[in-house]
Amino acid sequence: MNIRVLEQLESQQRYIEERMEERDSLLMQSIRETQETKKLLLEAEEKQKRKGIFRFLKG
């Protein structure tokens, strides 16, 4: 009886750890994608600012 309980606990622990690893992986992927999006938006914003400055100087 005790062995079955221990096996069940071990199985539950493995399940929990696997789910936590999966969750952490998805979270990190989401964070990386968010950072990349912010980077691209900042680059686009800087490009627009530079265009505006050049138009002003040429005009």
MODELLER restraints for C-alpha pairs under 7 A, 6 or more apart:
rsr = mdl.restraints
at = mdl.atoms
